[in-house]
Amino acid sequence: MTFKERYLAGEIEFEGIDDYIADWNESDDLRTLREYLGLNAEEEDVWIDESDEALKALLDRQRG
């Protein structure tokens, strides 16, 4: 499961994104970081252009 899937399901805290980033950096995975995390282009833009907090707020609005 991707970070986004697990976060939206309530399985992990938002800070778990750091572990996913570290795992991606140490892997041979050919996906982009955005794909590895399960983010769409809008979510990636918010994360890069604004902040971790802005991404968290965007994802929190999607939680069930």
N, C-alpha and C positions, 0 to 999 in steps of 0.2 A: 504494500500500500504506500501511497505517496504521503508526504508530510501533510498536504492539504486534506486528503481523505481522512487521515487519522486525527487531525486537529478538529475537523468538522464533526467527526464522530465522537469527540470528547475523550479520545484515548490518550492524548498527549497534551501537554501545555504548549503555549506558543513558543516558549523558549527552546523547545525541542527542535526548532528549525536550525539551530546552531549545530546540533548533532548531524542532521541531514546534510548540511553544507560541508561539514568535516568529512563525512563519509563519501560524498560526491568528489571532493578534492582528492581523496586517496584512492578513488576507484578508476577503473578503465571504462566506465560507462560513457557511451557515445552521445547520450542525450545532453541537451543544454541543462544548466542548473534550473532554469524555469521549468522545463519538462520534468526533470528529476523530482522537483518539489511538488509538481502537479498544479502549478499556477498557470493562469491564462495571461495573455498579453497585458490586459488592463491591470491585473493584480501585480504583475512584475513592474509595470510603469509606476504604480503608486508606491511600491516598495523602494524602487531606485530613486524616484524623483522626490519622494516625501520622507518616509521613515518606516522603521519596523512597526511603530505604533499605528501608523496609517494603514499598513497592510493588515495588522491584527484587527483593527476596527472594521475593515472591509470584509474580512473573513468572518468575524463575529456576526455580521448581519446575515450571513448565509447559514449559520448554525441552526439546526432543527430544534 
